[in-house]
Amino acid sequence: MIKVLLFDFSRTLIHPRPSSFTGKLNDLYRDATSKKNFNFYNNFYLNRELLDFIKALKDKYTLAIYTTDTLQNDPAVKPTLDEIFKFVFAANDLNISKRESPGYIVIAEKLKVNPEEILFVDDLLANVEAARKAGLQIIQFTNNKKLFTELKNKLS
């Protein structure tokens, strides 16, 4: 039985402006914040439709984020995330990798659940494969419509 919904942050819950940007979002963030007159929402936008969907699941599941670095800590988005997610784990802070399965075991231990009780959603195949190898249930994010269908199927 799934107890935890664990979401990637970059390119799942938040996306770059312009959407054609192909680099790492934390690198974009560091570059953008070093410039005068930085405005978070000129560089990024939250996936509000997905966040609203997730928020509706808050009473039934533990909601958490597993990300790489620090973008989620920006004051422009942190209050929104804190309202929805009970835990936010940054791989760099924990000295683990999202591309390696032991990192997901660490997350399961921190959440005090078995790996198979976690459903992990990430856009990167390498990350979902590492999570699957650790025993987590997985969904690879491509778009909201597909994700909503897959979540409804896995959670019913």
mmCIF file of the C-alpha atoms, coordinates in Angstrom:
data_MODEL
# 
_entry.id   MODEL 
# 
loop_
_atom_site.group_PDB 
_atom_site.id 
_atom_site.type_symbol 
_atom_site.label_atom_id 
_atom_site.label_alt_id 
_atom_site.label_comp_id 
_atom_site.label_asym_id 
_atom_site.label_entity_id 
_atom_site.label_seq_id 
_atom_site.pdbx_PDB_ins_code 
_atom_site.Cartn_x 
_atom_site.Cartn_y 
_atom_site.Cartn_z 
_atom_site.occupancy 
_atom_site.B_iso_or_equiv 
_atom_site.pdbx_formal_charge 
_atom_site.auth_seq_id 
_atom_site.auth_comp_id 
_atom_site.auth_asym_id 
_atom_site.auth_atom_id 
_atom_site.pdbx_PDB_model_num 
ATOM 1   C CA . MET A 1 1   ? 0.000  0.000  0.000   1.00 0.00 ? 1   MET A CA 1 
ATOM 2   C CA . ILE A 1 2   ? 1.309  3.426  -0.957  1.00 0.00 ? 2   ILE A CA 1 
ATOM 3   C CA . LYS A 1 3   ? 1.818  5.744  2.007   1.00 0.00 ? 3   LYS A CA 1 
ATOM 4   C CA . VAL A 1 4   ? 4.125  8.384  0.520   1.00 0.00 ? 4   VAL A CA 1 
ATOM 5   C CA . LEU A 1 5   ? 3.989  10.351 -2.715  1.00 0.00 ? 5   LEU A CA 1 
ATOM 6   C CA . LEU A 1 6   ? 7.514  11.535 -3.466  1.00 0.00 ? 6   LEU A CA 1 
ATOM 7   C CA . PHE A 1 7   ? 7.980  14.097 -6.237  1.00 0.00 ? 7   PHE A CA 1 
ATOM 8   C CA . ASP A 1 8   ? 10.955 15.406 -8.113  1.00 0.00 ? 8   ASP A CA 1 
ATOM 9   C CA . PHE A 1 9   ? 11.047 19.211 -8.213  1.00 0.00 ? 9   PHE A CA 1 
ATOM 10  C CA . SER A 1 10  ? 12.780 20.372 -11.418 1.00 0.00 ? 10  SER A CA 1 
ATOM 11  C CA . ARG A 1 11  ? 10.758 19.878 -14.600 1.00 0.00 ? 11  ARG A CA 1 
ATOM 12  C CA . THR A 1 12  ? 7.981  18.173 -12.661 1.00 0.00 ? 12  THR A CA 1 
ATOM 13  C CA . LEU A 1 13  ? 6.742  20.714 -10.111 1.00 0.00 ? 13  LEU A CA 1 
ATOM 14  C CA . ILE A 1 14  ? 8.633  23.669 -11.561 1.00 0.00 ? 14  ILE A CA 1 
ATOM 15  C CA . HIS A 1 15  ? 9.698  24.513 -15.102 1.00 0.00 ? 15  HIS A CA 1 
ATOM 16  C CA . PRO A 1 16  ? 12.082 27.035 -16.672 1.00 0.00 ? 16  PRO A CA 1 
ATOM 17  C CA . ARG A 1 17  ? 11.232 30.137 -18.652 1.00 0.00 ? 17  ARG A CA 1 
ATOM 18  C CA . PRO A 1 18  ? 11.740 29.800 -21.515 1.00 0.00 ? 18  PRO A CA 1 
ATOM 19  C CA . SER A 1 19  ? 10.538 26.201 -21.736 1.00 0.00 ? 19  SER A CA 1 
ATOM 20  C CA . SER A 1 20  ? 13.185 25.576 -24.410 1.00 0.00 ? 20  SER A CA 1 
ATOM 21  C CA . PHE A 1 21  ? 15.928 25.823 -21.738 1.00 0.00 ? 21  PHE A CA 1 
ATOM 22  C CA . THR A 1 22  ? 17.640 22.423 -21.589 1.00 0.00 ? 22  THR A CA 1 
ATOM 23  C CA . GLY A 1 23  ? 20.216 22.927 -18.843 1.00 0.00 ? 23  GLY A CA 1 
ATOM 24  C CA . LYS A 1 24  ? 19.968 22.217 -15.132 1.00 0.00 ? 24  LYS A CA 1 
ATOM 25  C CA . LEU A 1 25  ? 17.457 24.369 -13.307 1.00 0.00 ? 25  LEU A CA 1 
ATOM 26  C CA . ASN A 1 26  ? 19.705 24.876 -10.283 1.00 0.00 ? 26  ASN A CA 1 
ATOM 27  C CA . ASP A 1 27  ? 22.403 26.233 -12.616 1.00 0.00 ? 27  ASP A CA 1 
ATOM 28  C CA . LEU A 1 28  ? 19.841 28.565 -14.193 1.00 0.00 ? 28  LEU A CA 1 
ATOM 29  C CA . TYR A 1 29  ? 18.797 29.657 -10.710 1.00 0.00 ? 29  TYR A CA 1 
ATOM 30  C CA . ARG A 1 30  ? 22.370 30.408 -9.594  1.00 0.00 ? 30  ARG A CA 1 
ATOM 31  C CA . ASP A 1 31  ? 23.007 32.377 -12.775 1.00 0.00 ? 31  ASP A CA 1 
ATOM 32  C CA . ALA A 1 32  ? 19.732 34.306 -12.553 1.00 0.00 ? 32  ALA A CA 1 
ATOM 33  C CA . THR A 1 33  ? 20.113 35.198 -8.865  1.00 0.00 ? 33  THR A CA 1 
ATOM 34  C CA . SER A 1 34  ? 23.560 36.668 -9.551  1.00 0.00 ? 34  SER A CA 1 
ATOM 35  C CA . LYS A 1 35  ? 21.991 39.285 -11.822 1.00 0.00 ? 35  LYS A CA 1 
ATOM 36  C CA . LYS A 1 36  ? 20.553 42.621 -10.811 1.00 0.00 ? 36  LYS A CA 1 
ATOM 37  C CA . ASN A 1 37  ? 16.761 42.775 -10.354 1.00 0.00 ? 37  ASN A CA 1 
ATOM 38  C CA . PHE A 1 38  ? 16.289 39.005 -10.120 1.00 0.00 ? 38  PHE A CA 1 
ATOM 39  C CA . ASN A 1 39  ? 12.637 37.973 -10.297 1.00 0.00 ? 39  ASN A CA 1 
ATOM 40  C CA . PHE A 1 40  ? 11.982 34.286 -9.667  1.00 0.00 ? 40  PHE A CA 1 
ATOM 41  C CA . TYR A 1 41  ? 8.901  34.116 -11.866 1.00 0.00 ? 41  TYR A CA 1 
ATOM 42  C CA . ASN A 1 42  ? 10.703 35.682 -14.832 1.00 0.00 ? 42  ASN A CA 1 
ATOM 43  C CA . ASN A 1 43  ? 12.888 32.559 -14.855 1.00 0.00 ? 43  ASN A CA 1 
ATOM 44  C CA . PHE A 1 44  ? 10.582 29.793 -13.572 1.00 0.00 ? 44  PHE A CA 1 
ATOM 45  C CA . TYR A 1 45  ? 6.936  28.842 -13.259 1.00 0.00 ? 45  TYR A CA 1 
ATOM 46  C CA . LEU A 1 46  ? 5.272  26.396 -10.915 1.00 0.00 ? 46  LEU A CA 1 
ATOM 47  C CA . ASN A 1 47  ? 3.184  23.549 -12.291 1.00 0.00 ? 47  ASN A CA 1 
ATOM 48  C CA . ARG A 1 48  ? 0.092  24.887 -10.491 1.00 0.00 ? 48  ARG A CA 1 
ATOM 49  C CA . GLU A 1 49  ? -2.236 22.294 -11.997 1.00 0.00 ? 49  GLU A CA 1 
ATOM 50  C CA . LEU A 1 50  ? -0.104 19.481 -10.605 1.00 0.00 ? 50  LEU A CA 1 
ATOM 51  C CA . LEU A 1 51  ? 0.364  21.208 -7.251  1.00 0.00 ? 51  LEU A CA 1 
ATOM 52  C CA . ASP A 1 52  ? -3.411 21.613 -6.898  1.00 0.00 ? 52  ASP A CA 1 
ATOM 53  C CA . PHE A 1 53  ? -3.916 17.939 -7.741  1.00 0.00 ? 53  PHE A CA 1 
ATOM 54  C CA . ILE A 1 54  ? -1.292 16.887 -5.190  1.00 0.00 ? 54  ILE A CA 1 
ATOM 55  C CA . LYS A 1 55  ? -2.682 19.204 -2.518  1.00 0.00 ? 55  LYS A CA 1 
ATOM 56  C CA . ALA A 1 56  ? -6.010 17.353 -2.723  1.00 0.00 ? 56  ALA A CA 1 
ATOM 57  C CA . LEU A 1 57  ? -4.145 14.158 -1.692  1.00 0.00 ? 57  LEU A CA 1 
ATOM 58  C CA . LYS A 1 58  ? -2.556 15.728 1.396   1.00 0.00 ? 58  LYS A CA 1 
ATOM 59  C CA . ASP A 1 59  ? -4.931 14.166 3.924   1.00 0.00 ? 59  ASP A CA 1 
ATOM 60  C CA . LYS A 1 60  ? -4.499 10.638 2.594   1.00 0.00 ? 60  LYS A CA 1 
ATOM 61  C CA . TYR A 1 61  ? -0.739 10.450 1.834   1.00 0.00 ? 61  TYR A CA 1 
ATOM 62  C CA . THR A 1 62  ? 2.497  11.860 3.140   1.00 0.00 ? 62  THR A CA 1 
ATOM 63  C CA . LEU A 1 63  ? 3.697  14.281 0.470   1.00 0.00 ? 63  LEU A CA 1 
ATOM 64  C CA . ALA A 1 64  ? 7.408  14.861 -0.059  1.00 0.00 ? 64  ALA A CA 1 
ATOM 65  C CA . ILE A 1 65  ? 9.879  16.291 -2.532  1.00 0.00 ? 65  ILE A CA 1 
ATOM 66  C CA . TYR A 1 66  ? 13.190 14.691 -3.443  1.00 0.00 ? 66  TYR A CA 1 
ATOM 67  C CA . THR A 1 67  ? 15.310 17.160 -5.368  1.00 0.00 ? 67  THR A CA 1 
ATOM 68  C CA . THR A 1 68  ? 18.979 17.742 -6.059  1.00 0.00 ? 68  THR A CA 1 
ATOM 69  C CA . ASP A 1 69  ? 19.966 21.148 -4.761  1.00 0.00 ? 69  ASP A CA 1 
ATOM 70  C CA . THR A 1 70  ? 18.512 24.449 -3.489  1.00 0.00 ? 70  THR A CA 1 
ATOM 71  C CA . LEU A 1 71  ? 16.034 25.939 -5.987  1.00 0.00 ? 71  LEU A CA 1 
ATOM 72  C CA . GLN A 1 72  ? 13.082 24.885 -3.798  1.00 0.00 ? 72  GLN A CA 1 
ATOM 73  C CA . ASN A 1 73  ? 14.316 27.134 -0.984  1.00 0.00 ? 73  ASN A CA 1 
ATOM 74  C CA . ASP A 1 74  ? 13.747 30.400 -2.830  1.00 0.00 ? 74  ASP A CA 1 
ATOM 75  C CA . PRO A 1 75  ? 11.396 32.663 -0.820  1.00 0.00 ? 75  PRO A CA 1 
ATOM 76  C CA . ALA A 1 76  ? 9.132  33.002 -3.872  1.00 0.00 ? 76  ALA A CA 1 
ATOM 77  C CA . VAL A 1 77  ? 8.152  29.298 -3.777  1.00 0.00 ? 77  VAL A CA 1 
ATOM 78  C CA . LYS A 1 78  ? 9.036  27.978 -0.330  1.00 0.00 ? 78  LYS A CA 1 
ATOM 79  C CA . PRO A 1 79  ? 5.746  29.030 1.356   1.00 0.00 ? 79  PRO A CA 1 
ATOM 80  C CA . THR A 1 80  ? 3.726  27.305 -1.380  1.00 0.00 ? 80  THR A CA 1 
ATOM 81  C CA . LEU A 1 81  ? 5.763  24.126 -1.046  1.00 0.00 ? 81  LEU A CA 1 
ATOM 82  C CA . ASP A 1 82  ? 5.650  24.193 2.766   1.00 0.00 ? 82  ASP A CA 1 
ATOM 83  C CA . GLU A 1 83  ? 1.860  24.388 2.603   1.00 0.00 ? 83  GLU A CA 1 
ATOM 84  C CA . ILE A 1 84  ? 1.653  21.178 0.535   1.00 0.00 ? 84  ILE A CA 1 
ATOM 85  C CA . PHE A 1 85  ? 4.678  19.017 1.303   1.00 0.00 ? 85  PHE A CA 1 
ATOM 86  C CA . LYS A 1 86  ? 5.574  17.605 4.702   1.00 0.00 ? 86  LYS A CA 1 
ATOM 87  C CA . PHE A 1 87  ? 9.187  16.834 3.740   1.00 0.00 ? 87  PHE A CA 1 
ATOM 88  C CA . VAL A 1 88  ? 11.708 18.242 1.272   1.00 0.00 ? 88  VAL A CA 1 
ATOM 89  C CA . PHE A 1 89  ? 14.887 16.245 0.743   1.00 0.00 ? 89  PHE A CA 1 
ATOM 90  C CA . ALA A 1 90  ? 17.842 17.629 -1.211  1.00 0.00 ? 90  ALA A CA 1 
ATOM 91  C CA . ALA A 1 91  ? 20.279 14.980 -2.426  1.00 0.00 ? 91  ALA A CA 1 
ATOM 92  C CA . ASN A 1 92  ? 23.242 17.344 -2.095  1.00 0.00 ? 92  ASN A CA 1 
ATOM 93  C CA . ASP A 1 93  ? 22.383 18.047 1.553   1.00 0.00 ? 93  ASP A CA 1 
ATOM 94  C CA . LEU A 1 94  ? 22.152 14.313 2.286   1.00 0.00 ? 94  LEU A CA 1 
ATOM 95  C CA . ASN A 1 95  ? 25.294 13.450 0.287   1.00 0.00 ? 95  ASN A CA 1 
ATOM 96  C CA . ILE A 1 96  ? 23.351 11.017 -1.896  1.00 0.00 ? 96  ILE A CA 1 
ATOM 97  C CA . SER A 1 97  ? 22.483 10.787 -5.591  1.00 0.00 ? 97  SER A CA 1 
ATOM 98  C CA . LYS A 1 98  ? 19.099 10.600 -7.261  1.00 0.00 ? 98  LYS A CA 1 
ATOM 99  C CA . ARG A 1 99  ? 20.694 8.471  -9.982  1.00 0.00 ? 99  ARG A CA 1 
ATOM 100 C CA . GLU A 1 100 ? 21.708 5.722  -7.553  1.00 0.00 ? 100 GLU A CA 1 
ATOM 101 C CA . SER A 1 101 ? 19.313 3.396  -5.737  1.00 0.00 ? 101 SER A CA 1 
ATOM 102 C CA . PRO A 1 102 ? 20.917 3.651  -2.245  1.00 0.00 ? 102 PRO A CA 1 
ATOM 103 C CA . GLY A 1 103 ? 19.717 7.272  -2.071  1.00 0.00 ? 103 GLY A CA 1 
ATOM 104 C CA . TYR A 1 104 ? 16.122 6.083  -2.225  1.00 0.00 ? 104 TYR A CA 1 
ATOM 105 C CA . ILE A 1 105 ? 16.710 3.680  0.645   1.00 0.00 ? 105 ILE A CA 1 
ATOM 106 C CA . VAL A 1 106 ? 17.980 6.629  2.694   1.00 0.00 ? 106 VAL A CA 1 
ATOM 107 C CA . ILE A 1 107 ? 14.799 8.568  1.858   1.00 0.00 ? 107 ILE A CA 1 
ATOM 108 C CA . ALA A 1 108 ? 12.606 5.584  2.845   1.00 0.00 ? 108 ALA A CA 1 
ATOM 109 C CA . GLU A 1 109 ? 14.469 5.317  6.164   1.00 0.00 ? 109 GLU A CA 1 
ATOM 110 C CA . LYS A 1 110 ? 14.022 9.044  6.834   1.00 0.00 ? 110 LYS A CA 1 
ATOM 111 C CA . LEU A 1 111 ? 10.308 8.710  6.070   1.00 0.00 ? 111 LEU A CA 1 
ATOM 112 C CA . LYS A 1 112 ? 10.108 5.583  8.262   1.00 0.00 ? 112 LYS A CA 1 
ATOM 113 C CA . VAL A 1 113 ? 8.390  3.521  5.562   1.00 0.00 ? 113 VAL A CA 1 
ATOM 114 C CA . ASN A 1 114 ? 9.343  0.565  3.409   1.00 0.00 ? 114 ASN A CA 1 
ATOM 115 C CA . PRO A 1 115 ? 10.552 1.481  -0.101  1.00 0.00 ? 115 PRO A CA 1 
ATOM 116 C CA . GLU A 1 116 ? 7.542  -0.240 -1.720  1.00 0.00 ? 116 GLU A CA 1 
ATOM 117 C CA . GLU A 1 117 ? 5.237  2.120  0.202   1.00 0.00 ? 117 GLU A CA 1 
ATOM 118 C CA . ILE A 1 118 ? 6.616  5.095  -1.742  1.00 0.00 ? 118 ILE A CA 1 
ATOM 119 C CA . LEU A 1 119 ? 5.435  6.203  -5.165  1.00 0.00 ? 119 LEU A CA 1 
ATOM 120 C CA . PHE A 1 120 ? 8.129  8.321  -6.811  1.00 0.00 ? 120 PHE A CA 1 
ATOM 121 C CA . VAL A 1 121 ? 7.462  10.701 -9.719  1.00 0.00 ? 121 VAL A CA 1 
ATOM 122 C CA . ASP A 1 122 ? 10.371 12.130 -11.724 1.00 0.00 ? 122 ASP A CA 1 
ATOM 123 C CA . ASP A 1 123 ? 10.911 13.255 -15.292 1.00 0.00 ? 123 ASP A CA 1 
ATOM 124 C CA . LEU A 1 124 ? 14.338 11.605 -15.682 1.00 0.00 ? 124 LEU A CA 1 
ATOM 125 C CA . LEU A 1 125 ? 14.459 7.942  -16.632 1.00 0.00 ? 125 LEU A CA 1 
ATOM 126 C CA . ALA A 1 126 ? 17.752 7.392  -14.765 1.00 0.00 ? 126 ALA A CA 1 
ATOM 127 C CA . ASN A 1 127 ? 16.156 8.586  -11.529 1.00 0.00 ? 127 ASN A CA 1 
ATOM 128 C CA . VAL A 1 128 ? 12.972 6.522  -11.835 1.00 0.00 ? 128 VAL A CA 1 
ATOM 129 C CA . GLU A 1 129 ? 15.038 3.445  -12.712 1.00 0.00 ? 129 GLU A CA 1 
ATOM 130 C CA . ALA A 1 130 ? 17.238 3.965  -9.641  1.00 0.00 ? 130 ALA A CA 1 
ATOM 131 C CA . ALA A 1 131 ? 14.101 4.336  -7.510  1.00 0.00 ? 131 ALA A CA 1 
ATOM 132 C CA . ARG A 1 132 ? 12.578 1.196  -9.034  1.00 0.00 ? 132 ARG A CA 1 
ATOM 133 C CA . LYS A 1 133 ? 15.764 -0.772 -8.263  1.00 0.00 ? 133 LYS A CA 1 
ATOM 134 C CA . ALA A 1 134 ? 15.487 0.412  -4.646  1.00 0.00 ? 134 ALA A CA 1 
ATOM 135 C CA . GLY A 1 135 ? 11.968 -1.017 -4.482  1.00 0.00 ? 135 GLY A CA 1 
ATOM 136 C CA . LEU A 1 136 ? 9.892  2.148  -4.893  1.00 0.00 ? 136 LEU A CA 1 
ATOM 137 C CA . GLN A 1 137 ? 6.868  2.292  -7.128  1.00 0.00 ? 137 GLN A CA 1 
ATOM 138 C CA . ILE A 1 138 ? 7.515  4.747  -9.953  1.00 0.00 ? 138 ILE A CA 1 
ATOM 139 C CA . ILE A 1 139 ? 5.969  6.981  -12.573 1.00 0.00 ? 139 ILE A CA 1 
ATOM 140 C CA . GLN A 1 140 ? 8.038  8.829  -15.142 1.00 0.00 ? 140 GLN A CA 1 
ATOM 141 C CA . PHE A 1 141 ? 6.585  12.321 -15.572 1.00 0.00 ? 141 PHE A CA 1 
ATOM 142 C CA . THR A 1 142 ? 6.009  13.520 -19.125 1.00 0.00 ? 142 THR A CA 1 
ATOM 143 C CA . ASN A 1 143 ? 2.907  15.687 -18.734 1.00 0.00 ? 143 ASN A CA 1 
ATOM 144 C CA . ASN A 1 144 ? 0.112  16.371 -16.269 1.00 0.00 ? 144 ASN A CA 1 
ATOM 145 C CA . LYS A 1 145 ? -2.649 14.556 -18.135 1.00 0.00 ? 145 LYS A CA 1 
ATOM 146 C CA . LYS A 1 146 ? -0.707 11.291 -18.321 1.00 0.00 ? 146 LYS A CA 1 
ATOM 147 C CA . LEU A 1 147 ? 0.474  11.646 -14.714 1.00 0.00 ? 147 LEU A CA 1 
ATOM 148 C CA . PHE A 1 148 ? -3.052 12.228 -13.388 1.00 0.00 ? 148 PHE A CA 1 
ATOM 149 C CA . THR A 1 149 ? -4.256 9.073  -15.135 1.00 0.00 ? 149 THR A CA 1 
ATOM 150 C CA . GLU A 1 150 ? -1.325 7.009  -13.837 1.00 0.00 ? 150 GLU A CA 1 
ATOM 151 C CA . LEU A 1 151 ? -1.693 8.367  -10.298 1.00 0.00 ? 151 LEU A CA 1 
ATOM 152 C CA . LYS A 1 152 ? -5.405 7.596  -10.251 1.00 0.00 ? 152 LYS A CA 1 
ATOM 153 C CA . ASN A 1 153 ? -4.687 4.029  -11.430 1.00 0.00 ? 153 ASN A CA 1 
ATOM 154 C CA . LYS A 1 154 ? -1.923 3.425  -8.867  1.00 0.00 ? 154 LYS A CA 1 
ATOM 155 C CA . LEU A 1 155 ? -3.783 5.027  -5.980  1.00 0.00 ? 155 LEU A CA 1 
ATOM 156 C CA . SER A 1 156 ? -7.158 3.349  -6.511  1.00 0.00 ? 156 SER A CA 1 
# 
